[in-house]
Amino acid sequence: MSVPVSDVCAGLLELFATVSDGWSDQGRDHPVSVVLALAAAAVVAGMGGCTAITGWVADVPADVLAGLYRRVGAGPVVAAPSKSTIWRVLTDADPDAFDAAVGSWLSILAAATGGPGPGGSGGEDGDKRVLLQVRLDGKTVRGAKDTEGNQVPLLAALVGPDAAHSIVAAQTEVGAKTNEVPTAQTVLDGIELTDTVLTADALHTLKATATYIHDRGGEFVLPVKENRKALFDALNALAWHEVPISHSDTVRGHGRITTRTIQVLPAPEDLPFPHLNQVWLIERYTTDLTGKPLSAIAALGVTSLNSQQAHPTDLAGYVRGHWAIEALHWIRDTLYREDQSQVRTRSGPKILAAPRNLAIGALRLAGRTDITEATRWASRNTTRPFTILELLI
């Protein structure tokens, strides 16, 4: 369903209005929703920390500022919010509500533009369902630590067909006293899983997770390692030497030649894992340009997809396509220097990660897949980030 552009414009501020910083609105000069919108626009322009965000916001044209304040029913704005105001909002705001607002808006925009995201590119391709890939992975903000010295780990779900056309539809913090496994369902609760296929690392190859995905109408392609010993041993004992290679590809680049092969079998009925239809073995051989071997890696895995839903080439594509979420992490680390950030006050580390996901996703949905160059382009005109975020009406 197409969403009118005017509805998308209103949606971002409306969604930010659901985020509280725990302070009363009485006597407030700068509404939380406006401060968050200004910070988000600054991040689209490449600003990484509070000082940079504050300096950029100070240069926002008066008519743009006035329009934002007017739309949320606030009084006339005398000046842009100060650094202390921006800092307080960014460190006191409810991080879960902010992440939910960002994920919701990106998904709405994706549906409106026909881009990646729930509702953006599902449907049928001949006799085969077109499945949107959901990549689940964690990232630690290494420079940010709490009062007990714990780093801040975040678990995100990246939705889309490839690295250049994907959005973070949901993200949440992994608590210091837990791990990614119980947090996975919290992240996935915020995503429509029908007509999707989920990939993750071996930590999430769990019966409960597989059943949860199946019950929500989704599919999965998951690796199996020795941390799931019974399943790994059962897969490793299969007669792979008798199974022909179903698909192979060779890539030259970065001074290496990499050849990947995949073998696929129907899932044996006695495997200790639910909802399985196929199992696979992928082998990757890397040599230098002269043919000297550099590495050889084998990976076992399972999938709920049957042979009509996914051919061996499809399975290889899903496994290889999981790296797209690592590409997202690389952008956040290199462009926004996230791992170098030492923001550790209250919700600060998580709050600042959300607008980075928002900026990258919004730029991709605008057709600007080179995020570094797109950020330079956005920074050269103060109104461009507001246009990208559909905040100008």
Disulfide bonds with the S-S distance in Angstrom:
none
